[in-house]
Amino acid sequence: MRCVRNFRRRLRGAGPAGLLALALLAPGLLTAAPAAADQGCAGNLTARLDCWAGRVGVHDASVVVTLREPLKLDGNAASWKLSQRRAAFERGPLVVMVPSGHATGAGGTLLLALAGDRLVDPDAEITRLDAATVDRLREAGACDGTLCDLVRASDAKGDGKKDDGKKGASQGATVSGKQLVDAGLAAELGRNADTVGGSGGRSLSPLLLGTAALLLLLLAALVLAVRRSRGPRPVYAVPAARAAAPAAVRTGRAGRTGSGTHRAPDRAAREGARTAVVRTALHPQGYVELDQCLRRAVWAESGTAPPAPGAPVEVTDGGAGMLHARKHTGSGRNVNSAAPQGH
């Protein structure tokens, strides 16, 4: 039987602590690259507007903002400085893109109104604005054409006019991107934006998959190393022993005497005995572990019951790849000795 020991030695050399440290460090590989690449503006709406206003027009370059999640309409309305933002964002310009299936949020709709260029997917959702916010946009001169009328939400308390059952009943919380495109208030995103090669988000997929696979391998190695360090292993699943033992196998014991008793084991047969661990029941053949390898063995003391799996026995080479197992007396060499050249 051929055994592979290199993998076990590497695992034991690393140790459970080393494997655990590698497993804990692996998730950092997932977050390091995205964190380093994230240089966008953050904070509430006021902070973001200040940040974008400081970047737009620098070196005659535009600033592109893609709304992949709703942007809240937070902060003090006076701090938005809508008149100043509108002038800066038109010169830059500030380009706002809304992909398919994404909602702008009230803050994102306000940003669309201030933007110099708008690229909107027909399936995007443009969140409606309350009347007070629309009025502020009008005062700042940021209502382009019918944009403010299109995104204005109906007054929940009513304005004293009777609802005709058409306009108010059909108005939802959002406006579709198609309505903005059809009204000439935005350009269609799919026709005016393109990508050559993989996108920035997808380029991380191989790294994510590779790191996840590495993490799973490290965890599996850690579990294996811990199990190996717990002492005697459970019984191996091995094929059943053949019904008949080879006829040429020597037991190293004398035959029965006339009185029916057994003679003492032959001392010569025990010379060179080594200590192994029983892994499957010896009835009379089974498997023992010697030098971290499973070896076929036959119980050579027919007058006594063989020990149970996990117990030590003394083994000698019986030839033909078979070991002879006898009761352990403590005189055999341990299982870490050099393996016999039977295989």
C-alpha positions as CSV (number, residue, x, y, z in Angstrom):
1,M,0.0,0.0,0.0
2,R,1.4,3.4,-1.0
3,C,0.9,6.3,1.4
4,V,1.2,10.0,0.7
5,R,2.6,11.9,3.7
6,N,3.6,15.3,2.3
7,F,0.2,16.8,2.6
8,R,-0.2,15.8,6.2
9,R,3.2,17.1,7.1
10,R,2.4,20.5,5.5
11,L,-0.8,20.7,7.5
12,R,0.9,19.8,10.7
13,G,3.8,22.3,9.9
14,A,1.3,25.1,9.5
15,G,-0.6,24.2,12.6
16,P,-4.2,25.0,13.5
17,A,-3.2,28.5,14.6
18,G,-1.5,29.3,11.3
19,L,-4.4,28.0,9.3
20,L,-6.9,29.9,11.4
21,A,-4.9,33.1,10.9
22,L,-4.9,32.7,7.1
23,A,-8.6,32.0,7.2
24,L,-9.3,35.2,9.1
25,L,-7.1,37.3,6.8
26,A,-8.6,36.0,3.6
27,P,-11.8,38.1,3.8
28,G,-9.6,41.2,3.9
29,L,-8.6,40.4,0.3
30,L,-12.2,40.8,-0.7
31,T,-12.6,44.3,0.9
32,A,-9.1,45.7,0.3
33,A,-9.5,46.3,-3.5
34,P,-13.0,47.8,-3.4
35,A,-12.1,50.0,-0.4
36,A,-9.0,51.4,-2.2
37,A,-11.0,52.1,-5.4
38,D,-13.8,53.9,-3.6
39,Q,-12.9,57.6,-3.9
40,G,-16.5,58.9,-4.4
41,C,-18.3,61.6,-2.5
42,A,-20.0,60.5,0.7
43,G,-22.2,61.9,3.5
44,N,-25.7,63.5,3.4
45,L,-27.0,65.4,0.4
46,T,-25.4,68.7,1.4
47,A,-22.0,67.1,1.8
48,R,-22.3,65.3,-1.6
49,L,-23.4,68.5,-3.4
50,D,-20.4,70.4,-1.9
51,C,-18.1,67.6,-3.0
52,W,-19.4,67.3,-6.5
53,A,-19.4,71.1,-6.9
54,G,-15.7,71.1,-5.9
55,R,-14.9,68.5,-8.5
56,V,-17.0,69.6,-11.5
57,G,-15.2,71.7,-14.1
58,V,-11.7,71.0,-12.7
59,H,-9.3,70.7,-15.6
60,D,-12.4,71.2,-17.9
61,A,-13.6,67.7,-16.9
62,S,-17.1,66.5,-16.3
63,V,-18.2,64.6,-13.2
64,V,-20.4,61.5,-13.8
65,V,-22.7,60.3,-11.0
66,T,-24.5,57.0,-11.4
67,L,-27.5,56.5,-9.1
68,R,-27.5,52.8,-8.2
69,E,-29.4,53.3,-5.0
70,P,-31.9,56.0,-3.8
71,L,-30.4,59.2,-2.6
72,K,-32.1,60.7,0.4
73,L,-33.3,64.3,0.5
74,D,-31.7,65.2,3.8
75,G,-29.9,68.1,5.4
76,N,-31.0,71.7,5.6
77,A,-32.7,73.0,2.5
78,A,-30.8,76.3,2.7
79,S,-27.5,74.4,2.8
80,W,-28.2,72.9,-0.6
81,K,-27.4,76.3,-2.3
82,L,-29.5,75.3,-5.3
83,S,-28.8,78.4,-7.4
84,Q,-25.0,78.1,-7.0
85,R,-25.2,74.3,-7.7
86,R,-27.3,74.7,-10.8
87,A,-24.8,77.2,-12.3
88,A,-21.8,75.0,-11.4
89,F,-23.3,71.7,-12.6
90,E,-24.4,73.2,-15.9
91,R,-20.9,74.5,-16.7
92,G,-19.1,71.3,-15.7
93,P,-21.1,69.6,-16.6
94,L,-22.4,67.2,-14.0
95,V,-23.7,64.1,-15.7
96,V,-26.2,62.0,-13.8
97,M,-27.0,58.5,-15.0
98,V,-29.9,56.3,-13.7
99,P,-29.6,52.6,-14.7
100,S,-32.5,50.3,-15.4
101,G,-34.5,49.1,-12.4
102,H,-33.0,51.7,-10.0
103,A,-34.9,54.4,-8.2
104,T,-33.4,57.8,-7.7
105,G,-34.9,58.7,-4.4
106,A,-36.0,62.3,-3.7
107,G,-32.4,63.5,-3.5
108,G,-31.5,61.8,-6.7
109,T,-34.4,63.5,-8.5
110,L,-33.2,66.9,-7.2
111,L,-29.8,66.1,-8.5
112,L,-31.3,65.2,-11.9
113,A,-32.9,68.6,-12.0
114,L,-29.6,70.4,-11.3
115,A,-27.5,68.2,-13.7
116,G,-26.1,69.6,-16.9
117,D,-26.7,66.2,-18.7
118,R,-29.1,63.4,-17.8
119,L,-28.8,59.8,-19.0
120,V,-31.8,57.8,-17.9
121,D,-32.8,54.2,-18.7
122,P,-36.5,53.9,-19.8
123,D,-37.0,51.4,-16.9
124,A,-35.5,53.6,-14.3
125,E,-37.7,55.0,-11.5
126,I,-37.6,58.8,-10.9
127,T,-38.9,59.5,-7.4
128,R,-41.5,62.4,-7.2
129,L,-40.7,65.5,-5.2
130,D,-42.9,67.3,-2.7
131,A,-44.3,70.7,-3.6
132,A,-41.9,72.6,-1.3
133,T,-38.9,71.1,-3.0
134,V,-40.3,71.8,-6.5
135,D,-40.8,75.4,-5.5
136,R,-37.2,75.7,-4.4
137,L,-36.0,74.3,-7.7
138,R,-38.2,76.8,-9.6
139,E,-36.8,79.7,-7.5
140,A,-33.3,78.5,-8.4
141,G,-34.1,78.3,-12.1
142,A,-33.5,74.6,-12.1
143,C,-36.8,73.5,-13.6
144,D,-35.9,72.6,-17.2
145,G,-39.0,72.7,-19.4
146,T,-41.7,70.5,-17.8
147,L,-39.4,68.6,-15.5
148,C,-40.7,70.0,-12.3
149,D,-44.3,69.5,-13.4
150,L,-43.6,65.9,-14.3
151,V,-41.9,65.0,-11.0
152,R,-44.1,67.0,-8.7
153,A,-46.1,64.8,-6.3
154,S,-49.8,65.6,-5.8
155,D,-50.8,67.4,-2.6
156,A,-52.0,64.7,-0.2
157,K,-54.2,67.2,1.7
158,G,-55.8,68.4,-1.5
159,D,-55.7,71.9,-3.0
160,G,-59.5,72.5,-2.9
161,K,-60.0,71.2,-6.5
162,K,-62.1,68.2,-7.2
163,D,-60.1,65.2,-8.4
164,D,-61.3,64.2,-11.8
165,G,-60.4,60.6,-11.1
166,K,-57.8,60.5,-13.9
167,K,-54.7,62.5,-13.0
168,G,-54.6,62.0,-9.2
169,A,-55.7,58.4,-9.3
170,S,-53.1,57.4,-11.8
171,Q,-50.2,59.2,-10.2
172,G,-47.7,57.0,-8.4
173,A,-44.7,57.6,-6.2
174,T,-42.3,57.5,-9.2
175,V,-42.1,58.5,-12.8
176,S,-40.6,56.1,-15.3
177,G,-37.4,57.1,-17.1
178,K,-39.3,56.7,-20.4
179,Q,-41.5,59.6,-19.5
180,L,-38.4,61.8,-19.1
181,V,-36.9,60.5,-22.4
182,D,-40.1,61.0,-24.3
183,A,-40.5,64.6,-23.0
184,G,-37.0,65.4,-24.1
185,L,-35.8,66.0,-20.6
186,A,-33.2,63.3,-20.6
187,A,-31.2,61.1,-23.1
188,E,-31.7,57.4,-23.2
189,L,-28.9,55.7,-21.2
190,G,-28.6,52.7,-23.5
191,R,-28.1,54.8,-26.6
192,N,-25.7,57.3,-25.2
193,A,-23.4,55.3,-22.9
194,D,-21.3,52.3,-23.8
195,T,-18.7,50.0,-22.3
196,V,-15.7,48.3,-24.0
197,G,-14.7,45.2,-22.1
198,G,-15.8,44.3,-18.6
199,S,-17.2,46.8,-16.2
200,G,-15.4,47.8,-13.0
201,G,-17.7,45.8,-10.8
202,R,-17.4,42.6,-12.8
203,S,-13.7,42.8,-13.0
204,L,-13.6,41.8,-9.3
205,S,-15.5,38.6,-9.9
206,P,-12.4,36.4,-10.5
207,L,-10.8,37.8,-7.4
208,L,-13.9,37.2,-5.3
209,L,-14.3,33.6,-6.6
210,G,-10.6,32.9,-6.1
211,T,-10.5,34.2,-2.6
212,A,-13.7,32.4,-1.7
213,A,-12.2,29.1,-2.9
214,L,-9.0,29.8,-1.0
215,L,-11.0,30.5,2.2
216,L,-12.9,27.2,1.8
217,L,-9.7,25.3,1.3
218,L,-8.1,26.8,4.4
219,L,-11.1,26.0,6.5
220,A,-11.2,22.4,5.2
221,A,-7.5,22.1,6.0
222,L,-8.0,23.5,9.5
223,V,-10.8,21.0,10.2
224,L,-8.6,18.2,9.0
225,A,-5.6,19.3,11.1
226,V,-7.7,19.5,14.2
227,R,-9.1,16.1,13.6
228,R,-5.7,14.6,13.1
229,S,-4.4,16.1,16.4
230,R,-7.1,14.3,18.5
231,G,-5.2,11.1,18.9
232,P,-6.4,7.7,17.6
233,R,-8.6,8.1,14.6
234,P,-11.9,6.3,14.0
235,V,-12.0,3.0,12.2
236,Y,-11.2,3.4,8.5
237,A,-13.8,2.2,5.9
238,V,-11.9,-0.7,4.2
239,P,-13.0,-3.6,2.1
240,A,-14.0,-6.8,3.9
241,A,-11.2,-9.3,4.4
242,R,-11.2,-12.3,2.0
243,A,-13.0,-15.3,3.3
244,A,-9.9,-17.6,3.2
245,A,-6.4,-16.6,4.4
246,P,-3.5,-17.5,2.2
247,A,-2.3,-21.0,2.7
248,A,1.3,-20.0,3.0
249,V,0.8,-17.6,5.9
250,R,2.9,-18.6,8.9
251,T,1.4,-17.9,12.3
252,G,4.7,-18.3,14.2
253,R,3.0,-20.5,16.8
254,A,3.4,-24.2,17.6
255,G,0.5,-26.5,16.9
256,R,-1.7,-27.9,19.7
257,T,-0.2,-30.5,22.1
258,G,-1.8,-33.7,23.0
259,S,-3.4,-32.1,26.1
260,G,-5.1,-29.5,23.9
261,T,-3.2,-26.5,25.4
262,H,-1.1,-23.9,23.4
263,R,2.6,-23.5,23.8
264,A,4.0,-20.1,24.6
265,P,4.6,-17.8,21.6
266,D,7.8,-18.4,19.8
267,R,10.3,-15.8,21.0
268,A,12.1,-15.9,17.6
269,A,8.8,-14.8,16.0
270,R,8.7,-11.7,18.2
271,E,12.2,-10.5,17.3
272,G,11.9,-7.3,15.3
273,A,8.3,-6.8,16.4
274,R,6.9,-3.3,16.1
275,T,3.9,-1.6,17.6
276,A,0.9,-0.9,15.5
277,V,-2.7,0.2,16.2
278,V,-5.7,-2.0,15.3
279,R,-8.0,-0.2,12.9
280,T,-10.5,-3.0,11.9
281,A,-11.4,-6.1,13.7
282,L,-9.0,-9.0,13.2
283,H,-11.3,-11.9,12.4
284,P,-8.7,-13.3,11.8
285,Q,-7.6,-10.8,9.1
286,G,-8.1,-7.0,9.2
287,Y,-6.1,-3.8,9.1
288,V,-3.7,-2.1,11.4
289,E,-2.0,1.3,11.2
290,L,1.8,1.3,10.9
291,D,3.8,4.4,10.0
292,Q,0.5,6.2,9.1
293,C,-0.3,3.5,6.6
294,L,-3.0,0.8,6.7
295,R,-1.5,-2.7,6.5
296,R,-3.3,-6.0,6.2
297,A,-2.6,-8.2,9.2
298,V,-3.7,-11.6,10.6
299,W,-4.2,-12.4,14.3
300,A,-1.5,-15.0,15.1
301,E,-2.7,-16.0,18.6
302,S,-5.6,-18.2,17.8
303,G,-6.1,-19.1,21.4
304,T,-6.9,-15.6,22.5
305,A,-9.4,-13.0,21.3
306,P,-8.0,-10.2,19.2
307,P,-8.0,-6.7,20.7
308,A,-10.6,-4.2,19.7
309,P,-9.9,-1.4,17.1
310,G,-7.8,1.3,18.6
311,A,-5.7,-1.0,20.8
312,P,-2.0,-1.5,20.3
313,V,-0.6,-4.8,19.0
314,E,2.9,-6.1,18.1
315,V,3.4,-7.0,14.4
316,T,6.0,-8.8,12.5
317,D,6.5,-9.4,8.8
318,G,4.7,-12.5,7.7
319,G,5.7,-12.3,4.0
320,A,3.5,-11.8,1.0
321,G,2.5,-8.4,2.2
322,M,0.9,-9.8,5.4
323,L,1.7,-8.8,9.0
324,H,1.3,-11.1,12.0
325,A,-0.3,-9.4,14.9
326,R,0.1,-10.5,18.5
327,K,-0.7,-9.3,21.9
328,H,1.1,-6.1,22.9
329,T,3.8,-6.7,25.5
330,G,5.6,-3.3,25.3
331,S,8.7,-4.7,23.6
332,G,7.8,-3.6,20.1
333,R,9.1,-0.4,18.5
334,N,6.5,2.4,18.1
335,V,4.4,3.1,15.1
336,N,6.6,6.0,13.9
337,S,9.5,3.7,13.0
338,A,10.5,3.3,9.4
339,A,7.9,1.3,7.5
340,P,8.8,-2.3,6.6
341,Q,9.5,-2.7,2.9
342,G,6.5,-5.0,2.3
343,H,4.9,-2.6,-0.2
